[in-house]
Amino acid sequence: MNLPPAFPAPGILAQLPSATLRALTPADFAAWMQLRNEVLAGLAHPDLYVREADEAAFFAQNSLPRGECIGVFLGEELVAYAMLGMPAAGEDGHLGAVVGMPTGRQAGVAHLASCMVRAPWRGNKLQALLLRLRCAVAQAYDRPLCLAVVSLHNAASRHNLLAHGMWIEWTGVIDGLRRHVLQIDLLGRQRWDLQDSRLIAGDDFAQLCAAAASGYGGVAEVVDGGRRMLRFARRLPDAMPPGHCAPPL
Ligand SMILES: CC(C)(COP(=O)(O)OP(=O)(O)OC[C@H]1O[C@@H](n2cnc3c(N)ncnc32)[C@H](O)[C@@H]1OP(=O)(O)O)[C@@H](O)C(=O)NCCC(=O)NCCS
């Protein structure tokens, strides 16, 4: 893999002006583990984020040189990180396979693998910033299809991913856990029939699975009184990339 693109210089985060960003290396593994232990110990619900079976292998898979893990530092303290994985087509655990993507498209996928913010630093939109940065890196590596796994309980993360323009591509069970897979196409080829849409409660697992399986994507969150609902719209065929013609009828 080539050298990573440069990250913003110190001072660019208006909400945390003294923060610095850099790609984590194997030397940061202990600090990364410490942050994870702290965040996982403080989760409001155990299903929000379930620890990987092999944390060292997960770090290696989603940081340099195989992927990219962006760390946000305040002084020496790692306050947040976010990871990007670049799986090979057909590789075990490839999320493209989970959502039924043909193998031929899987080389264009990046995994938005994991993001955590230490509790005192939440509310600064760091997840949103780290989403933008990871998408820029994914595009630089010619991987415009970004996929992320989220627990149905993780309403904050789902909210931030939807606000970034991702949609719920699939809902089902991964390793025994009820999960959404959200997707974004950084080339903007996806199209939706917004006239054909329906609202589904964010915890209605059966309806969420059925909607995705029948060609609907979850494109927005709608606040209905005190309830947050998800709007699913019918997926239309992708737009052709520039320079390509539609096949003859
Ligand atoms: C999820 C996480 C990364 C978000 O951290 P963050 O960048 O500080 O996020 P913020 O607090 O700035 O995000 C706030 C947004 O979420 C929304 N939000 C918060 N709780 C919410 C809820 N229960 N339902 C819907 N939206 C919610 C807020 O309204 C706000 O939206 P806005 O930006 O449109 O105003 C952080 O909470 C975390 O580390 N959690 C534990 C680990 C985890 O779950 N990681 C993600 C795994 S997919």
The ligand as a Tripos MOL2 file, in Angstrom:
@<TRIPOS>MOLECULE
LIG
   48    50     1     0     0
SMALL
NO_CHARGES

@<TRIPOS>ATOM
      1 C1        -20.9550    6.2470   18.4540 C.3       1 LIG1
      2 C2        -19.8590    7.2540   18.8300 C.3       1 LIG1
      3 C3        -18.5820    6.9240   18.0360 C.3       1 LIG1
      4 C4        -20.3330    8.6670   18.4540 C.3       1 LIG1
      5 O1        -19.4370    9.5900   18.9850 O.3       1 LIG1
      6 P1        -19.4540   11.1710   18.6430 P.3       1 LIG1
      7 O2        -18.6890   11.4770   17.4300 O.co2     1 LIG1
      8 O3        -19.0600   11.8660   19.8770 O.co2     1 LIG1
      9 O4        -20.9510   11.4030   18.2660 O.3       1 LIG1
     10 P2        -21.7470   12.6730   18.6240 P.3       1 LIG1
     11 O5        -22.1250   12.5760   20.0790 O.co2     1 LIG1
     12 O6        -21.0070   13.9020   18.2200 O.co2     1 LIG1
     13 O7        -23.0090   12.4360   17.6940 O.3       1 LIG1
     14 C5        -24.0820   13.0860   18.0480 C.3       1 LIG1
     15 C6        -25.1890   12.8740   17.0560 C.3       1 LIG1
     16 O8        -25.8080   11.6000   17.3610 O.3       1 LIG1
     17 C7        -27.1760   11.8450   17.6920 C.3       1 LIG1
     18 N1        -27.6190   10.8860   18.6850 N.ar      1 LIG1
     19 C8        -27.1510   10.7180   19.9310 C.ar      1 LIG1
     20 N2        -27.8770    9.7610   20.5440 N.ar      1 LIG1
     21 C9        -28.8040    9.3240   19.6450 C.ar      1 LIG1
     22 C10       -29.8410    8.3610   19.6830 C.ar      1 LIG1
     23 N3        -30.0410    7.6100   20.7620 N.pl3     1 LIG1
     24 N4        -30.5870    8.1820   18.5650 N.ar      1 LIG1
     25 C11       -30.3530    8.8990   17.4500 C.ar      1 LIG1
     26 N5        -29.3940    9.8600   17.3740 N.ar      1 LIG1
     27 C12       -28.6340   10.0570   18.4640 C.ar      1 LIG1
     28 C13       -27.1950   13.2570   18.2310 C.3       1 LIG1
     29 O9        -28.4870   13.8100   18.1510 O.3       1 LIG1
     30 C14       -26.2060   13.9500   17.2950 C.3       1 LIG1
     31 O10       -26.8270   14.2180   16.0710 O.3       1 LIG1
     32 P3        -26.5380   15.5870   15.2520 P.3       1 LIG1
     33 O11       -25.0660   15.5510   14.9060 O.co2     1 LIG1
     34 O12       -27.4240   15.4370   14.0400 O.co2     1 LIG1
     35 O13       -26.8860   16.7070   16.1560 O.co2     1 LIG1
     36 C15       -19.5440    7.2250   20.3650 C.3       1 LIG1
     37 O14       -20.7650    7.4000   21.0520 O.3       1 LIG1
     38 C16       -18.8960    5.9330   20.8260 C.2       1 LIG1
     39 O15       -17.6670    5.8110   20.8310 O.2       1 LIG1
     40 N6        -19.7200    4.9630   21.2290 N.am      1 LIG1
     41 C17       -19.2290    3.6630   21.7010 C.3       1 LIG1
     42 C18       -18.5950    2.8310   20.5860 C.3       1 LIG1
     43 C19       -19.5080    2.7060   19.3950 C.2       1 LIG1
     44 O16       -20.6950    2.4680   19.5330 O.2       1 LIG1
     45 N7        -18.9190    2.8510   18.1840 N.am      1 LIG1
     46 C20       -19.6540    2.7820   16.9440 C.3       1 LIG1
     47 C21       -19.8290    1.3870   16.5230 C.3       1 LIG1
     48 S1        -20.7310    1.2750   14.9890 S.3       1 LIG1
@<TRIPOS>BOND
     1     1     2 1
     2     2     3 1
     3     2     4 1
     4     2    36 1
     5     4     5 1
     6     5     6 1
     7     6     7 2
     8     6     8 1
     9     6     9 1
    10     9    10 1
    11    10    11 2
    12    10    12 1
    13    10    13 1
    14    13    14 1
    15    14    15 1
    16    15    16 1
    17    15    30 1
    18    16    17 1
    19    17    18 1
    20    17    28 1
    21    18    19 ar
    22    18    27 ar
    23    19    20 ar
    24    20    21 ar
    25    21    22 ar
    26    21    27 ar
    27    22    23 1
    28    22    24 ar
    29    24    25 ar
    30    25    26 ar
    31    26    27 ar
    32    28    29 1
    33    28    30 1
    34    30    31 1
    35    31    32 1
    36    32    33 2
    37    32    34 1
    38    32    35 1
    39    36    37 1
    40    36    38 1
    41    38    39 2
    42    38    40 1
    43    40    41 1
    44    41    42 1
    45    42    43 1
    46    43    44 2
    47    43    45 1
    48    45    46 1
    49    46    47 1
    50    47    48 1
@<TRIPOS>SUBSTRUCTURE
     1 LIG1         1 GROUP 0 **** ****
